[in-house]
């Protein structure tokens, strides 16, 4: 048994050392490999990674700027042969039991399975901001995941059967984020998704996050208005079509039909209204 922690970096010199230290301090009884892909950093991130690599603490490679979603999928495709995988951001701090808690849930699962957990919101100095990411368990059914996602990628740990579903399929050109895509694929093939309401990491909010979560009412309102008024680079319709293209043999015909409905909704007002009013199990 062995686990790969997959980290994508981009101009992460300010906080990456703390994150790496917290990964190397994980209390797990199986071999852990930290594998990093740098997504075109222009600061000293590459030099920091090379110094750790020379000490034998991680392996890394660099590539063109793909943005986080495709950078993480590139990492996954470069790392076959592990029993478990964990996604990791560059600027957080993991509690020492993070991976152990995940593996306790995933051990013994034969089919596709993934775990994700709550996280403490902290500022740039790791001071607690008074709340966690989730105040209730998020929806984990296929239909909700296709339309809204909602799973915090930097807490995800998943097993080899789920990894193989992505590694053995074409890489999608359009996806909203890697965490949403992974969780949809898991649910699409009747995999198990475990949620841990307890936080096992500090999720740093410092104003320069590549991916972040608003923690104040003001920030939440601002982010909500931005979502309403700004067209997303990739829509859920494009991602639904990508899933249909990459997985032509989805076993559940009702899920295929729903993906087709989501993929087609931008083509007419009535299709959009039908999707908005649909009630799925």
Secondary structure, 3 states (H helix, E strand, C coil): CEEEEEEEECCCCCCHHHHHHHHHCCCCCCEEEEEEEECCCCCCHHHHHHHHHHCCCCEEEECCCCHHHHHHHHHHHCCCCCCEEEEECCCCEECCCHHHHHHHHHCCCCCCEEEEEEEEEECCCCCEEEEECCCCCCCCCHHHHHHHCCCCHHHCEEEHHHHHHHHCCCCCCCCCCHHHHHHHHHHHCCCEEEEEEEEEEEEECCCCCCCCCCCCHHHHHHHHHHHHHCCCCCCHHHHHHHHHHHCCCCCCHHHHHHHHHHHHHHHCHHHHHHHHHCCCC
